[in-house]
């Protein structure tokens, strides 16, 4: 029973920390922006369809359609995320956070117990766990709603401990368990911190190679990493496919990657003071915001680390652990400083490590600072021989960090209570198949009127959304239709580019209703035009609604296609406005239909496309056409979308840069479009094989070293 005491204490402490949220979970939700503005609606959307017996692999309600299960925010194969299915969402979020905060503290406790002297490790290890999970890096993320960052970070201490075991004890069982932990971390939702974990493991491997003068640990390390990737392949394969076709593959400058670096003076201030630039709502420090710079872990731990290091040095105690975790601590500072550092280490990594081309906000490296400081504090406190002094210091630290962390536990009314119910009802009563377009920044009001990802849970289709993982061809199409020669990224990196009122995309994308603010970014100024009819205004909630009279149907027939030899030429034609989307489809020459003749029919307008059924993964159409033609649509084409005509599989190609296009022969036909998540199936097979390999490891042992 004694062995469970620290974990029960952690469970109680973090329950008390989250108690205000627990008490109000039936009527309120944690106030984190990322929870309230997109995570909450993703969970609702998944649950809605799951309760109907459908796994929503695809989300047709945002960005013209986008992979849903492949989105790293969804990460539906992560076991802890099934809390969102089993419990009401407000409660599930709290329990999710509670679990991972306890996990982070427990992992740090286990790591410190492993490396500290056994006769004096309980209190230092327990306090080190509190320092890690109550630090600003973890607790301030609650306020921001960065629950995936918290989840992924919480595995780092446990994984480090398991790799310590592999290097020192060396059993296949340790290899298997480490692979499981890595697989769970890779599935938890934030790949950047998983990448940082591999950096930690690399530092540990190098440290063992130098200090122990051996490389025997390298093969077991690699096996565990391969097991971790393999176990999480069911999620990683579709996620990586999506990310590599998303806007994160845009060429970026180092200025973009280094934006948000922390000046050294600012770092020092935040090292010793919890709120040197004010609390989150009053923050007046370096950009971008409070939570990206928060990492405070208490003044007492700093003193213990400094005194402990001096004592260990003069008492000639072994400094190997001190040096390893001090290097980790310094690495975090150096990388977080970015372009403020005299020698820019971040730029070196940006130039040499491809993954760094996709990373932004250097201060996320502050996790290394917190991780290193937590271990260094445990090492320092273990040098204090008087148990009563250890207890006093630990209590002071716990109180300081507990009340610091509680600053970030705030709740607000449920998101569905904030939206404009009358506006939602207005869109829902229109039974046409159409999209809406909130054509303004997702960071300004009237965003709470109908949050950018909220339409999906109300059955309303939107041409935009709030998500950093957008499909690039769709993004490029809007840019090209706007006539833009420069991409909207990075100015718009969490929503689609604004659609110009005179852009052909406004009609082609099936946009029937346009929302604008009353005070800015309204090109119509509250008046009707020949194309856009002013419908309503709510001065109190600061929005206007216009109807686009010229919006195109979601699916329609066109008589001809316009072939292009290269994708660049197709983009240029759309940018220059030489393609009339009502009359033709711009496609690549290799995709031209070779069926019953060239689709060229003057009477195609007499044809008809009826939508008989529409669900996330499947659409049923009835098509009547007087001649061979093409079905043009504003539905995103993505690997996995297939089609049948009258039960026979048919060709489906990409038209107008990003959209599903189907050649159709003369006559009446039934067409079924359906999404097959091949990468998830392939990844699932890899995960299953890896699981069997891990089971083999768990039943095998090798001699202790």
C-alpha positions as CSV (number, residue, x, y, z in Angstrom):
1,X,0.0,0.0,0.0
2,X,2.9,2.4,0.8
3,X,4.0,2.4,-2.8
4,X,0.7,3.9,-3.9
5,X,0.8,6.8,-1.4
6,X,2.6,9.4,-3.7
7,X,0.2,8.6,-6.6
8,X,-2.8,9.0,-4.3
9,X,-1.4,12.3,-3.0
10,X,-1.0,13.5,-6.6
11,X,-4.5,12.5,-7.4
12,X,-5.8,14.4,-4.4
13,X,-3.8,17.5,-5.1
14,X,-4.8,17.8,-8.7
15,X,-8.4,17.0,-7.9
16,X,-8.3,20.0,-5.5
17,X,-6.7,22.1,-8.2
18,X,-9.5,21.4,-10.6
19,X,-12.2,21.3,-8.0
20,X,-13.7,24.7,-9.1
21,X,-14.2,23.2,-12.6
22,X,-15.6,20.0,-11.2
23,X,-18.2,21.8,-9.2
24,X,-19.5,23.7,-12.3
25,X,-19.1,21.1,-15.0
26,X,-22.8,20.7,-15.7
27,X,-23.3,24.3,-16.7
28,X,-19.9,25.6,-17.5
29,X,-16.7,24.6,-19.5
30,X,-13.1,25.4,-18.9
31,X,-12.4,28.8,-20.4
32,X,-9.4,27.8,-22.6
33,X,-9.8,29.3,-26.1
34,X,-8.7,26.2,-28.0
35,X,-11.2,24.1,-26.1
36,X,-14.1,26.5,-26.6
37,X,-13.4,27.4,-30.3
38,X,-12.6,24.1,-31.9
39,X,-11.8,21.1,-29.7
40,X,-15.2,21.1,-28.1
41,X,-17.0,21.0,-31.4
42,X,-14.7,18.3,-32.8
43,X,-15.7,16.1,-29.9
44,X,-19.3,16.9,-30.3
45,X,-19.2,16.2,-34.0
46,X,-17.5,12.8,-33.5
47,X,-20.0,11.8,-30.8
48,X,-23.0,12.9,-32.8
49,X,-22.1,10.5,-35.6
50,X,-20.8,7.8,-33.4
51,X,-24.1,7.6,-31.6
52,X,-25.7,7.1,-35.0
53,X,-23.4,4.2,-35.7
54,X,-21.0,6.1,-38.0
55,X,-17.3,6.8,-37.5
56,X,-16.8,10.2,-39.1
57,X,-13.6,9.7,-41.1
58,X,-14.4,12.9,-43.0
59,X,-15.8,16.3,-42.0
60,X,-17.7,17.9,-44.8
61,X,-18.9,20.9,-42.8
62,X,-15.6,22.9,-42.7
63,X,-13.2,24.1,-45.4
64,X,-15.3,22.5,-48.2
65,X,-14.5,19.1,-46.6
66,X,-11.5,18.0,-44.6
67,X,-10.1,14.7,-43.1
68,X,-11.5,14.4,-39.6
69,X,-10.1,11.2,-38.1
70,X,-6.7,12.1,-39.5
71,X,-6.7,15.5,-37.8
72,X,-4.2,15.4,-34.9
73,X,-6.8,17.2,-32.7
74,X,-9.3,14.3,-33.2
75,X,-6.7,11.5,-32.4
76,X,-9.6,9.1,-31.8
77,X,-7.3,6.1,-31.3
78,X,-5.8,7.6,-28.2
79,X,-7.4,5.6,-25.4
80,X,-7.9,8.5,-22.9
81,X,-9.8,10.4,-25.6
82,X,-12.7,8.0,-25.2
83,X,-13.5,9.8,-22.0
84,X,-15.2,12.3,-24.4
85,X,-17.5,9.6,-25.6
86,X,-18.3,8.1,-22.2
87,X,-18.9,11.3,-20.2
88,X,-20.4,14.7,-20.8
89,X,-17.8,16.9,-22.5
90,X,-17.4,19.5,-19.7
91,X,-16.6,16.7,-17.2
92,X,-14.5,14.7,-19.7
93,X,-12.2,17.7,-20.3
94,X,-11.6,18.1,-16.6
95,X,-10.9,14.4,-16.1
96,X,-8.6,14.4,-19.1
97,X,-6.5,17.2,-17.6
98,X,-6.6,15.6,-14.2
99,X,-5.3,12.3,-15.5
100,X,-2.4,13.9,-17.5
101,X,-1.3,16.2,-14.7
102,X,-1.2,13.2,-12.4
103,X,0.6,11.2,-15.0
104,X,3.3,14.0,-15.5
105,X,3.9,14.3,-11.7
106,X,4.0,10.5,-11.3
107,X,6.4,10.0,-14.2
108,X,8.8,12.6,-12.7
109,X,8.5,11.0,-9.3
110,X,9.4,7.6,-10.8
111,X,12.3,9.0,-12.7
112,X,13.7,10.8,-9.6
113,X,13.2,7.7,-7.4
114,X,15.2,5.8,-10.0
115,X,18.2,8.1,-10.1
116,X,18.3,9.5,-6.5
117,X,19.9,7.6,-3.6
118,X,17.3,5.2,-2.3
119,X,17.6,6.2,1.3
120,X,16.7,9.8,0.7
121,X,14.6,10.0,-2.4
122,X,10.9,10.0,-1.5
123,X,10.4,13.7,-0.6
124,X,12.7,15.1,-3.3
125,X,11.1,12.8,-5.9
126,X,7.5,13.7,-4.8
127,X,8.3,17.4,-4.8
128,X,10.0,17.2,-8.2
129,X,6.8,15.7,-9.6
130,X,4.8,18.7,-8.3
131,X,7.3,21.2,-9.8
132,X,6.8,19.6,-13.2
133,X,3.0,19.4,-13.3
134,X,2.3,22.6,-11.5
135,X,4.8,24.6,-13.5
136,X,3.7,27.4,-15.7
137,X,4.4,25.4,-18.9
138,X,1.7,22.9,-17.9
139,X,-0.8,24.9,-15.8
140,X,-0.9,28.0,-18.1
141,X,-1.8,25.7,-21.0
142,X,-5.1,24.9,-19.2
143,X,-6.0,28.6,-19.5
144,X,-5.1,28.5,-23.2
145,X,-7.0,25.3,-23.8
146,X,-3.8,23.5,-25.0
147,X,-4.9,20.2,-23.7
148,X,-3.0,18.2,-26.3
149,X,0.3,19.9,-25.3
150,X,-0.4,19.0,-21.7
151,X,-1.2,15.4,-22.6
152,X,1.9,14.9,-24.7
153,X,4.2,16.6,-22.2
154,X,2.9,14.5,-19.4
155,X,4.6,11.4,-20.9
156,X,8.1,12.9,-21.1
157,X,9.3,12.0,-17.5
158,X,7.9,8.5,-17.7
159,X,9.5,7.9,-21.1
160,X,12.8,9.2,-19.9
161,X,12.7,6.9,-16.9
162,X,11.9,3.9,-19.2
163,X,14.9,4.7,-21.4
164,X,17.1,5.0,-18.2
165,X,15.9,1.5,-17.4
166,X,16.7,0.2,-20.9
167,X,20.3,1.6,-20.6
168,X,20.9,0.4,-17.1
169,X,18.9,-2.8,-16.6
170,X,18.5,-3.8,-20.2
171,X,15.5,-6.1,-20.4
172,X,13.3,-6.7,-23.4
173,X,10.4,-6.0,-21.1
174,X,11.7,-2.5,-20.7
175,X,12.0,-2.1,-24.4
176,X,8.4,-3.2,-24.9
177,X,7.0,-0.9,-22.1
178,X,9.0,2.1,-23.5
179,X,7.5,1.4,-26.9
180,X,4.0,1.4,-25.4
181,X,4.7,4.7,-23.7
182,X,6.0,6.3,-26.8
183,X,3.1,4.9,-28.8
184,X,0.6,6.5,-26.4
185,X,2.5,9.8,-26.5
186,X,2.6,9.9,-30.3
187,X,-1.1,9.3,-30.2
188,X,-1.9,12.0,-27.6
189,X,-2.2,14.8,-30.1
190,X,0.9,17.1,-30.2
191,X,3.7,15.7,-32.4
192,X,6.0,18.6,-31.7
193,X,6.5,17.6,-28.0
194,X,6.9,14.0,-29.1
195,X,9.7,15.2,-31.3
196,X,11.2,17.0,-28.3
197,X,11.0,13.7,-26.4
198,X,13.2,12.1,-29.0
199,X,15.7,14.9,-28.5
200,X,15.7,14.1,-24.8
201,X,16.2,10.4,-25.5
202,X,19.0,11.3,-27.9
203,X,20.7,13.4,-25.2
204,X,20.3,10.5,-22.7
205,X,21.8,8.1,-25.2
206,X,24.8,10.4,-25.9
207,X,25.3,10.9,-22.1
208,X,25.4,7.1,-21.6
209,X,27.8,6.7,-24.5
210,X,30.2,9.4,-23.0
211,X,29.9,8.5,-19.3
212,X,29.6,4.8,-19.5
213,X,31.8,4.4,-22.6
214,X,29.4,2.0,-24.2
215,X,26.9,2.0,-27.1
216,X,25.1,-1.2,-26.1
217,X,22.0,0.8,-25.4
218,X,21.6,2.1,-28.9
219,X,19.9,-0.9,-30.4
220,X,17.4,-1.3,-27.6
221,X,16.7,2.5,-27.8
222,X,16.0,2.2,-31.5
223,X,13.8,-0.8,-31.0
224,X,11.7,1.0,-28.5
225,X,11.4,4.0,-30.8
226,X,10.4,1.8,-33.7
227,X,7.8,0.1,-31.5
228,X,6.4,3.5,-30.5
229,X,6.0,4.6,-34.1
230,X,4.6,1.2,-35.1
231,X,2.1,1.1,-32.3
232,X,0.8,4.5,-33.1
233,X,0.8,3.9,-36.9
234,X,-3.0,3.7,-37.0
235,X,-3.1,7.3,-36.1
236,X,0.3,8.5,-37.5
237,X,-0.1,7.3,-41.0
238,X,-3.3,9.2,-41.9
239,X,-2.2,12.2,-39.8
240,X,1.1,12.5,-41.6
241,X,-0.6,12.1,-44.9
242,X,-2.9,15.0,-44.0
243,X,-0.2,17.2,-42.5
244,X,2.1,16.7,-45.5
245,X,-0.7,17.9,-47.8
246,X,-1.6,20.8,-45.5
247,X,-0.6,24.5,-45.3
248,X,2.4,23.6,-43.0
249,X,4.3,22.6,-46.1
250,X,4.4,26.2,-47.3
251,X,7.9,27.6,-47.6
252,X,8.5,29.8,-44.5
253,X,11.1,32.3,-43.5
254,X,13.1,32.0,-40.4
255,X,11.5,35.2,-39.2
256,X,8.2,33.2,-39.1
257,X,9.8,30.3,-37.2
258,X,11.5,32.5,-34.7
259,X,8.6,34.8,-34.0
260,X,7.7,34.6,-30.3
261,X,11.3,34.0,-29.1
262,X,11.9,35.1,-25.5
263,X,14.6,37.8,-24.7
264,X,17.0,36.8,-22.0
265,X,15.9,39.5,-19.6
266,X,12.3,38.5,-20.0
267,X,13.4,34.9,-19.3
268,X,15.1,35.9,-16.1
269,X,12.1,37.9,-14.9
270,X,9.7,35.0,-15.5
271,X,12.2,32.6,-13.9
272,X,11.9,34.4,-10.5
273,X,8.4,35.9,-10.7
274,X,5.1,34.3,-11.6
275,X,3.5,37.3,-13.3
276,X,6.2,39.8,-14.2
277,X,4.1,41.2,-17.1
278,X,0.7,40.8,-15.5
279,X,-1.8,37.9,-15.4
280,X,-3.1,36.4,-18.7
281,X,-5.9,39.0,-19.4
282,X,-3.6,41.9,-18.6
283,X,-0.4,40.4,-20.1
284,X,1.9,43.1,-21.5
285,X,5.1,41.1,-22.1
286,X,6.8,39.7,-25.2
287,X,4.6,38.3,-28.0
288,X,2.6,36.3,-28.8
289,X,0.8,35.9,-25.4
290,X,1.1,34.9,-21.8
291,X,0.8,31.1,-22.0
292,X,3.5,30.7,-24.6
293,X,6.0,32.4,-22.3
294,X,4.9,30.9,-19.0
295,X,7.2,28.4,-17.3
296,X,7.4,29.6,-13.7
297,X,8.3,26.7,-11.3
298,X,8.9,28.6,-8.1
299,X,11.6,30.6,-6.4
300,X,12.5,28.0,-3.9
301,X,13.5,25.4,-6.5
302,X,15.9,27.9,-8.1
303,X,17.6,28.4,-4.7
304,X,17.7,24.6,-4.0
305,X,19.2,24.0,-7.5
306,X,21.9,26.6,-7.1
307,X,22.9,25.6,-3.5
308,X,22.6,21.9,-4.4
309,X,25.0,22.2,-7.3
310,X,27.5,24.1,-5.3
311,X,27.4,21.6,-2.5
312,X,27.6,18.7,-4.8
313,X,30.7,20.3,-6.5
314,X,32.6,21.0,-3.3
315,X,31.7,17.8,-1.6
316,X,32.9,16.0,-4.7
317,X,29.6,14.2,-5.3
318,X,29.1,12.6,-8.7
319,X,28.0,15.3,-11.1
320,X,27.0,13.2,-14.1
321,X,23.3,13.5,-13.5
322,X,23.7,17.2,-12.7
323,X,25.5,17.8,-16.0
324,X,23.0,15.8,-18.1
325,X,19.9,17.7,-16.8
326,X,21.7,21.0,-16.7
327,X,22.5,20.6,-20.4
328,X,18.8,19.9,-20.9
329,X,17.9,23.0,-18.9
330,X,20.3,25.2,-20.9
331,X,19.2,23.7,-24.2
332,X,15.6,24.8,-23.5
333,X,16.8,28.4,-22.6
334,X,19.0,28.6,-25.7
335,X,16.4,27.4,-28.1
336,X,13.6,29.5,-26.6
337,X,15.7,32.6,-27.0
338,X,15.7,32.0,-30.8
339,X,17.0,35.0,-32.7
340,X,17.7,36.9,-29.4
341,X,20.6,34.5,-28.6
342,X,24.1,35.8,-29.4
343,X,24.7,32.5,-31.1
344,X,21.4,31.4,-32.7
345,X,21.1,27.7,-32.0
346,X,17.5,27.7,-33.2
347,X,18.5,28.9,-36.6
348,X,21.1,26.1,-36.8
349,X,18.4,23.5,-36.2
350,X,16.1,25.3,-38.6
351,X,18.7,25.0,-41.3
352,X,19.7,21.4,-40.6
353,X,16.7,19.6,-39.2
354,X,13.8,19.4,-41.7
355,X,11.1,19.0,-39.0
356,X,12.1,22.5,-37.6
357,X,10.9,24.0,-40.9
358,X,7.3,23.3,-39.7
359,X,7.7,24.5,-36.1
360,X,6.8,27.9,-34.8
361,X,6.9,29.6,-31.4
362,X,10.4,28.8,-30.0
363,X,9.2,29.2,-26.4
364,X,7.7,25.7,-26.6
365,X,11.2,24.6,-25.9
366,X,10.6,25.8,-22.4
367,X,9.4,22.3,-21.6
368,X,13.1,21.4,-21.6
369,X,13.7,24.1,-19.0
370,X,10.9,22.8,-16.8
371,X,11.9,19.2,-17.3
372,X,15.5,19.9,-16.5
373,X,14.7,22.1,-13.5
374,X,12.3,19.5,-12.0
375,X,15.1,16.9,-12.0
376,X,17.8,19.3,-10.8
377,X,15.5,20.4,-8.0
378,X,15.1,16.8,-6.9
379,X,18.8,16.2,-7.0
380,X,19.4,19.4,-4.9
381,X,16.8,18.6,-2.4
382,X,18.2,15.0,-1.9
383,X,21.4,16.6,-0.6
384,X,19.4,18.1,2.3
385,X,20.0,15.5,5.1
386,X,17.4,16.8,7.5
387,X,14.0,15.4,6.7
388,X,12.1,18.2,8.4
389,X,13.9,20.8,6.2
390,X,12.9,18.8,3.1
391,X,9.3,18.7,4.3
392,X,9.2,22.5,5.0
393,X,10.7,23.3,1.6
394,X,8.4,20.9,-0.2
395,X,5.3,22.4,1.5
396,X,6.3,25.9,0.7
397,X,6.9,24.9,-3.0
398,X,3.6,23.1,-3.1
399,X,1.6,26.0,-1.7
400,X,3.3,28.5,-4.0
401,X,2.8,26.5,-7.2
402,X,-0.7,25.3,-6.3
403,X,-2.1,28.8,-5.9
404,X,-0.1,29.9,-9.0
405,X,-1.7,27.1,-11.1
406,X,-5.1,27.8,-9.7
407,X,-5.0,31.2,-11.4
408,X,-5.6,29.3,-14.7
409,X,-8.6,27.2,-13.6
410,X,-11.4,29.3,-14.9
411,X,-14.8,28.4,-16.4
412,X,-17.4,30.0,-18.6
413,X,-20.8,29.2,-19.9
414,X,-21.0,26.4,-22.4
415,X,-20.2,27.4,-26.0
416,X,-23.7,26.6,-27.2
417,X,-25.1,29.1,-24.7
418,X,-23.0,31.8,-26.3
419,X,-24.0,31.5,-29.9
420,X,-26.9,33.4,-31.5
421,X,-29.7,30.8,-31.5
422,X,-31.9,32.8,-33.9
423,X,-29.0,33.0,-36.4
424,X,-28.4,29.2,-36.1
425,X,-32.2,28.5,-36.6
426,X,-32.2,30.8,-39.6
427,X,-29.6,28.8,-41.4
428,X,-31.1,25.5,-40.3
429,X,-34.6,26.3,-41.7
430,X,-33.1,26.8,-45.2
431,X,-33.2,23.2,-46.6
432,X,-31.0,24.0,-49.7
433,X,-27.5,22.5,-49.8
434,X,-25.3,25.5,-49.2
435,X,-22.4,26.9,-47.3
436,X,-22.0,29.9,-45.1
437,X,-18.9,32.1,-45.0
438,X,-17.9,34.1,-41.8
439,X,-15.6,36.4,-43.9
440,X,-13.6,37.9,-41.1
441,X,-10.8,37.1,-38.7
442,X,-11.6,34.3,-36.2
443,X,-9.9,36.4,-33.5
444,X,-12.4,39.2,-33.5
445,X,-16.1,39.5,-32.7
446,X,-18.6,38.4,-33.9
447,X,-16.8,35.1,-33.6
448,X,-18.9,34.0,-30.6
449,X,-22.1,34.5,-32.5
450,X,-21.3,31.2,-34.4
451,X,-17.8,30.0,-33.7
452,X,-15.9,28.9,-36.7
453,X,-16.1,25.2,-36.1
454,X,-19.5,25.2,-34.5
455,X,-21.5,24.9,-37.8
456,X,-20.6,21.2,-38.0
457,X,-22.5,20.3,-34.9
458,X,-25.6,22.2,-36.1
459,X,-25.6,20.6,-39.5
460,X,-24.5,23.8,-41.2
461,X,-21.8,23.7,-43.9
462,X,-19.1,26.4,-43.9
463,X,-16.5,27.4,-46.4
464,X,-14.0,28.2,-43.6
465,X,-13.1,27.0,-40.1
466,X,-10.6,27.4,-37.2
467,X,-7.8,24.8,-37.5
468,X,-4.0,25.1,-38.2
469,X,-4.2,21.9,-40.3
470,X,-5.9,23.0,-43.5
471,X,-5.7,21.2,-46.8
472,X,-3.3,23.2,-49.0
473,X,-5.0,22.8,-52.4
474,X,-8.2,24.3,-51.0
475,X,-6.2,27.2,-49.5
476,X,-4.4,27.7,-52.8
477,X,-7.6,27.7,-54.7
478,X,-9.1,30.6,-52.7
479,X,-5.8,32.5,-53.0
480,X,-5.8,32.0,-56.8
481,X,-9.4,32.8,-57.2
482,X,-8.8,36.0,-55.3
483,X,-6.1,36.9,-57.9
484,X,-3.4,36.7,-55.2
485,X,0.1,36.1,-56.3
486,X,1.3,35.7,-52.7
487,X,-0.2,33.1,-50.4
488,X,-2.4,34.2,-47.5
489,X,-0.2,32.2,-45.3
490,X,1.2,33.0,-42.7
491,X,-1.2,35.9,-42.1
492,X,-4.1,33.4,-42.2
493,X,-2.6,30.2,-40.7
494,X,-5.6,29.0,-38.7
495,X,-8.5,29.8,-41.1
496,X,-9.1,29.9,-44.8
497,X,-8.1,33.2,-46.6
498,X,-10.8,35.8,-46.9
499,X,-12.9,35.4,-50.1
500,X,-13.1,38.6,-52.1
501,X,-16.7,39.5,-53.0
502,X,-15.9,39.6,-56.7
503,X,-13.9,36.4,-56.6
504,X,-15.4,33.5,-58.6
505,X,-14.8,31.3,-55.5
506,X,-17.6,33.1,-53.8
507,X,-20.1,31.5,-56.1
508,X,-18.3,28.3,-57.0
509,X,-17.9,27.3,-53.3
510,X,-21.6,27.1,-52.8
511,X,-21.6,30.1,-50.5
512,X,-25.2,31.3,-50.0
513,X,-24.8,33.4,-46.9
514,X,-21.9,35.7,-45.9
515,X,-21.4,37.0,-42.4
516,X,-19.4,40.2,-41.8
517,X,-18.8,42.4,-38.7
518,X,-20.7,45.7,-38.4
519,X,-17.6,47.7,-37.6
520,X,-14.9,46.5,-39.9
521,X,-14.1,44.2,-42.9
522,X,-17.6,44.6,-44.3
523,X,-17.2,45.4,-48.1
524,X,-21.0,46.0,-48.5
525,X,-21.3,48.5,-45.6
526,X,-24.8,47.2,-44.6
527,X,-26.3,47.7,-48.1
528,X,-27.5,45.4,-50.8
529,X,-25.7,45.1,-54.1
530,X,-26.7,43.5,-57.4
531,X,-25.3,40.1,-56.2
532,X,-25.5,40.3,-52.4
533,X,-28.8,41.1,-50.6
534,X,-28.6,42.5,-47.1
535,X,-30.7,40.3,-44.8
536,X,-30.2,41.3,-41.2
537,X,-28.0,43.1,-38.7
538,X,-27.5,42.6,-35.0
539,X,-25.9,45.8,-33.7
540,X,-25.6,44.3,-30.2
541,X,-23.7,41.2,-31.3
542,X,-22.0,43.2,-34.1
543,X,-22.7,41.2,-37.2
544,X,-24.5,41.4,-40.6
545,X,-25.8,38.7,-42.9
546,X,-25.9,38.9,-46.7
547,X,-27.4,36.4,-49.2
548,X,-25.4,35.6,-52.3
549,X,-27.9,35.3,-55.2
550,X,-25.4,33.8,-57.6
551,X,-24.2,30.9,-55.5
552,X,-23.6,27.7,-57.5
553,X,-25.1,24.3,-56.5
554,X,-22.8,21.9,-54.6
555,X,-23.0,19.6,-57.7
556,X,-23.7,20.6,-61.2
557,X,-23.0,19.5,-64.8
558,X,-20.6,21.2,-67.2
559,X,-20.2,20.3,-70.9
560,X,-16.4,20.8,-71.3
561,X,-13.1,20.6,-69.5
562,X,-10.0,22.7,-70.0
563,X,-6.8,20.7,-69.8
564,X,-3.5,22.0,-68.5
565,X,-0.1,20.4,-68.8
566,X,1.0,21.5,-65.4
567,X,-0.5,22.3,-62.1
568,X,1.2,25.7,-62.2
569,X,-0.5,26.6,-65.4
570,X,-3.9,25.6,-64.0
571,X,-3.2,27.9,-60.9
572,X,-2.2,30.7,-63.2
573,X,-5.4,30.4,-65.3
574,X,-7.6,30.5,-62.2
575,X,-5.7,33.5,-60.8
576,X,-6.1,35.3,-64.1
577,X,-9.8,34.5,-64.3
578,X,-9.7,32.7,-67.6
579,X,-11.7,29.7,-66.4
580,X,-15.5,30.1,-66.1
581,X,-16.4,27.6,-63.4
582,X,-20.1,27.5,-64.6
583,X,-19.1,26.3,-68.1
584,X,-15.9,24.3,-67.7
585,X,-13.5,22.6,-65.3
586,X,-9.8,23.1,-65.2
587,X,-8.1,19.8,-64.9
588,X,-4.7,18.3,-65.6
589,X,-4.3,16.8,-69.1
590,X,-3.5,13.3,-67.6
591,X,-7.0,13.2,-66.1
592,X,-9.0,13.8,-69.2
593,X,-11.9,11.3,-69.5
594,X,-11.4,8.7,-72.2
595,X,-15.0,7.3,-72.1
596,X,-17.6,7.5,-74.9
597,X,-16.2,10.6,-76.5
598,X,-15.3,14.2,-75.6
599,X,-17.8,15.8,-73.1
600,X,-19.1,18.6,-75.3
601,X,-22.8,19.2,-75.0
602,X,-24.6,22.5,-75.5
603,X,-27.8,21.2,-73.8
604,X,-26.1,20.2,-70.6
605,X,-28.2,22.8,-68.7
606,X,-31.2,20.5,-69.2
607,X,-29.5,18.0,-67.0
608,X,-30.0,17.6,-63.3
609,X,-28.1,16.5,-60.2
610,X,-30.1,15.6,-57.1
611,X,-28.6,14.9,-53.8
612,X,-30.4,11.9,-52.3
613,X,-28.3,11.3,-49.2
614,X,-25.4,13.1,-47.5
615,X,-23.4,11.8,-44.6
616,X,-19.8,12.5,-43.6
617,X,-18.4,9.5,-45.4
618,X,-20.9,9.0,-48.2
619,X,-22.9,11.0,-50.7
620,X,-25.6,9.5,-53.0
621,X,-26.5,11.4,-56.2
622,X,-29.1,10.9,-59.0
623,X,-27.9,12.4,-62.2
624,X,-29.8,13.0,-65.4
625,X,-27.8,14.3,-68.4
626,X,-28.7,14.7,-72.1
627,X,-25.1,13.9,-73.1
628,X,-21.7,12.9,-71.9
629,X,-20.6,15.5,-69.4
630,X,-18.7,16.1,-66.2
631,X,-20.1,16.6,-62.7
632,X,-18.4,19.6,-61.2
633,X,-18.5,19.9,-57.4
634,X,-17.1,22.1,-54.6
635,X,-16.4,19.0,-52.5
636,X,-12.7,18.5,-51.7
637,X,-10.9,15.7,-53.5
638,X,-8.5,13.8,-51.2
639,X,-6.9,10.4,-51.2
640,X,-9.5,7.8,-50.2
641,X,-12.5,9.4,-52.0
642,X,-13.9,6.9,-54.6
643,X,-17.1,6.7,-56.7
644,X,-19.4,4.3,-58.4
645,X,-21.9,4.8,-61.2
646,X,-24.8,2.4,-61.1
647,X,-22.8,0.2,-58.8
648,X,-19.7,0.1,-61.0
649,X,-16.5,1.7,-59.8
650,X,-15.6,4.8,-61.8
651,X,-12.9,7.3,-62.2
652,X,-12.9,10.4,-59.9
653,X,-10.4,13.1,-60.6
654,X,-9.3,16.4,-59.2
655,X,-10.8,19.5,-60.9
656,X,-10.2,23.2,-60.4
657,X,-7.2,22.4,-58.3
658,X,-8.9,20.8,-55.3
659,X,-12.3,19.4,-56.0
660,X,-14.0,16.1,-56.9
661,X,-14.9,15.8,-60.5
662,X,-16.7,12.8,-62.1
663,X,-17.1,12.1,-65.8
664,X,-20.7,10.9,-66.5
665,X,-22.2,9.3,-69.6
666,X,-25.5,10.3,-71.2
667,X,-28.6,9.1,-69.4
668,X,-29.9,8.7,-65.8
669,X,-27.5,7.3,-63.2
670,X,-27.1,6.7,-59.5
671,X,-23.7,7.9,-58.2
672,X,-22.2,7.0,-54.9
673,X,-19.2,8.9,-53.5
674,X,-17.6,7.3,-50.5
675,X,-14.5,7.8,-48.4
676,X,-12.2,4.9,-47.6
677,X,-9.5,5.7,-45.0
678,X,-6.8,3.5,-46.6
679,X,-4.0,5.0,-44.6
680,X,-5.8,4.3,-41.3
681,X,-6.3,0.7,-42.4
682,X,-2.7,0.3,-43.4
683,X,-1.6,2.0,-40.2
684,X,-3.9,-0.3,-38.2
685,X,-2.2,-3.3,-39.7
686,X,1.2,-2.0,-38.8
687,X,-0.1,-1.2,-35.3
688,X,-1.4,-4.7,-34.9
689,X,1.9,-6.3,-36.0
690,X,3.8,-4.0,-33.7
691,X,1.5,-4.9,-30.8
692,X,2.4,-8.6,-31.3
693,X,6.1,-7.7,-31.4
694,X,5.7,-5.8,-28.1
695,X,3.9,-8.8,-26.5
696,X,6.9,-10.9,-27.6
697,X,9.3,-8.4,-25.9
698,X,7.2,-8.4,-22.7
699,X,7.6,-12.2,-22.4
700,X,11.4,-12.2,-23.0
701,X,14.2,-11.2,-20.8
702,X,18.0,-10.7,-21.2
703,X,20.6,-10.8,-18.4
704,X,20.8,-7.6,-16.3
705,X,23.8,-5.5,-17.0
